Structure formats: C-alpha cells, structure tokens
Amino acid sequence: YQACVILSNTCLHASYSTDVRPIKKPSLTALRRGTGGRSSFNGVVATVFGASGFLGRYVCNRLGKTGSQVIVPYRGDHYDVLRLKLVGDLGQVLFLPYHLKDDTSIRKALKYSNVVINLVGRDWETKNFTFTDVHIDGARRLARLAREAGVEKFIHPLILSKGSQCLISKYWGEQAVREEFPDAVIFKPGVIYGQEDRFLRKITRDNVFRSYTYLWRRQLRALPLWRKGEETIKQPVYVADVAAAIMSAVKDPDSAGKTYQAVGPKRYQLSELADWFYRIMRRADKQGYFRYDMRWDPSYLLRIKMSERLLPGWPLGALSAEGLEMEHTTDQLLDGVPTLEDLGVILTTMESQVPWELKPYKAGMYYDEELGEFEEPAPPKEALLL
C-alpha cells in the first residue's frame, strides 16, 4: 500500500512537456545551455545585416560555431543567403526579408536580439541606392532602431581612410551611428583580403573569380596603376582576423563605445604587392608583365566609363572609378586608436596566406611539378611608416 502511495505522489509531481515552467530570470544569459560549442546556446542573439557579403559570411560562421543564434535579414532572393543555414546548429540560424528603408521590417529583425552587426555597404551607386542611402541614412536608421529596441551592443565596421565619395559617405555614416547609438563599437579596417574578396581577385559576370590577370583589368600584358602604385601604401588585413575581432568585441563588455582600427601587421607599397602577386602566379616573366601609370592612358579611362555605363548595377569586372580610387587610397593609421591585437587577435601575415589564395591562378597549375623545380617567389618589401 505504501509503495502505491509513493508511486501515485511521484506521478502527480512528474514533469511533462505540456507543463508551464516560468523563467525566474527572463534574460538571454539565463537561457545559456551547453559548453559553448556549435550545439550550445551562449546567450547571444545576433542580427547580422549584410550577412551575404564578403565579411558577413565569416562573421556568421564565427557566431554559429560558438553557439550564438543568428538572425539573417536579407533583401532579394532568399537563395543568396540559403547557404548560411549551415553556419549554426538546427534552428539557430533564422532568415527574415527586410528593406533598408522600411522601419517595420527592421524592427522585426532585431526585436529579440541583444547584438546587432551592420555590414551593409556598397562600392558603387545604383539607381535604387546611393552612397548616402546606404552608408549614412541606412546606418543611422539601423542604429536608431537598435537603440529603441534595447539592443545591448551595436557593431559597425567602416573604413580606415577617406578619399573617394564612397569612403567619405562611410565617414559621415560613422558620425550618424555615434549620434544615434553612442556606445556603438566601430571598426575601421584597411583593405581586407581573403576568399571572394575584391583586392586579390576581380569578379566577372559569370561569377568566376579572377585576380589582377583578368583581361578587363589589364591592358594586354600591362597592369595600369595610379602613378604605377608606388605612392600608395596598403596595410592589408586577413578577413578571418576581422571576424575574430568582431566576435571578441561581442564578448568584451569593455569594448562599448570604442573605435578599433583593423589593419594587418605589415605595410606595403601597392606596386610591391602587385609585382608579388604576379611572381606567385608565375606570370611576371613568361607573360612579359609590367606596370605603368594609368594617368597617361586615355583608352583605359574610357574603358572605366564604358564599364559603368554598360552595367551600372554591377560594373564589368568590378571596374569603376570609385573602385579604382579606393584601390589607390593609402591606409592612414590613427594615433592612439586600439587595434585588433588589443582584442586578443593574432594577426595573419600576407606571406603565409596569399600564396594559398592565389594558388588556383598559377600559370600551368595542372603541371605536375617536382619538389624544388620552381624558386619560391621573393616576398614584397615592407614600406616605411609615414
């Protein structure tokens, strides 16, 4: 009899899936589960605007593999962001259509988020979006709505230097974000390289990635650069390092309101980098490669204008006046501004990464070479700090 009573009491107090379990501390941090891996939940619900872009894919991958829930607002075809479903565990990556000028859809995208990352940007203007629409008004709208929704952290990567209209609009976008969200974390990266970038590679209409050897970017065997690239200083940073820094800023409570400059460990002349790229691809000697000053080539300037006129929404070979101006803008470091190393990021050198990036574009890549048959290309010379 006593055993039956104990069993009945146990059944009365049993837990069922239909039972309501009130949460004593209704916060995201109280819902953490797991050890912090991909199948865990670390308490971060991040809305990533511009997730389908170059840097956005790396950031989403970092968020998903650490157990964050990722909300991906997208504009256009959902197939453009469908592959991001795999960056996180089942049910941890959610997609939502939105428009940058629609407050309602934006509010819906960040309603349950405690982190918002804005990676929306354009390298050239279109008939639907100008630089002001994207970099200033759009950034201001996202920052304002994030503040109104009670978002804890707003992260906004920009650009390191000012020069072209695109870069100037990003500068004013930073001021707009600071006005609407004073505690926003600002990143100022130099030129970013990696897979699917627009520095090592130029993209063609058929989505085949090419490097500086793409015919539309060159003039036969010559590579046009502004002043031969000898007066442009670059400090390229690897895209995975920038993504790691953004993740560190998400976790670090002391990063609120700070600005970080995201640059690589070394500075180079653009001319040195271009020569090095061709040496890696074994095209410097065999194809008679040389650089020249594009200022004295009116046919090349005409090609740029024609590229913008024929395909204004996506210039052929990503060749545009704005793009060339950004390509030849020197990365100017800011005194007293923390870098990625202050966030604990170990920077990747170009010498260790670029040969792997450019390996598919080597001349005679299908040739079965013997060990030591070809000399290792000489690395680029570092530029002096100005």
Stockholm file with secondary structure:
# STOCKHOLM 1.0

chainA/1-386         YQACVILSNTCLHASYSTDVRPIKKPSLTALRRGTGGRSSFNGVVATVFGASGFLGRYVCNRLGKTGSQVIVPYRGDHYDVLRLKLVGDLGQVLFLPYHLKDDTSIRKALKYSNVVINLVGRDWETKNFTFTDVHIDGARRLARLAREAGVEKFIHPLILSKGSQCLISKYWGEQAVREEFPDAVIFKPGVIYGQEDRFLRKITRDNVFRSYTYLWRRQLRALPLWRKGEETIKQPVYVADVAAAIMSAVKDPDSAGKTYQAVGPKRYQLSELADWFYRIMRRADKQGYFRYDMRWDPSYLLRIKMSERLLPGWPLGALSAEGLEMEHTTDQLLDGVPTLEDLGVILTTMESQVPWELKPYKAGMYYDEELGEFEEPAPPKEALLL
#=GR chainA/1-386 SS CHHHHHHHHHHHTCCCTTSCCCCSSCSGGGGCBSSSSTTSBCSCEEEEETTTSHHHHHHHHHHHHTTCEEEEEECSCGGGTGGGGGGSSTTSEEEEECCTTCHHHHHHHTTTCSEEEECCCCSSCCSSCCHIIIIIIIHHHHHHHHHHTTCSEEEEECCSCCCSHHHHHHHHHHHHHHHHCTTCEEEEECCEESTTCSSSCEECTTSCEECTTCTTTSBTTEEEEGGGGTTCEECCEEHHHHHHHHHHHHHCGGGTTCEEEECCSCCEEHHHHHHHHHHHTTCTTTTTCEEEEGGGCHHHHHHHHHHHHHCSSSCGGGCCHHHHHHHTCCCCCCTTCCBGGGGTCCCCCHHHHHHHHTGGGSTTTTSCCCTTSSCCCCCCCBCCCC
#=GC SS_cons         CHHHHHHHHHHHTCCCTTSCCCCSSCSGGGGCBSSSSTTSBCSCEEEEETTTSHHHHHHHHHHHHTTCEEEEEECSCGGGTGGGGGGSSTTSEEEEECCTTCHHHHHHHTTTCSEEEECCCCSSCCSSCCHIIIIIIIHHHHHHHHHHTTCSEEEEECCSCCCSHHHHHHHHHHHHHHHHCTTCEEEEECCEESTTCSSSCEECTTSCEECTTCTTTSBTTEEEEGGGGTTCEECCEEHHHHHHHHHHHHHCGGGTTCEEEECCSCCEEHHHHHHHHHHHTTCTTTTTCEEEEGGGCHHHHHHHHHHHHHCSSSCGGGCCHHHHHHHTCCCCCCTTCCBGGGGTCCCCCHHHHHHHHTGGGSTTTTSCCCTTSSCCCCCCCBCCCC
//
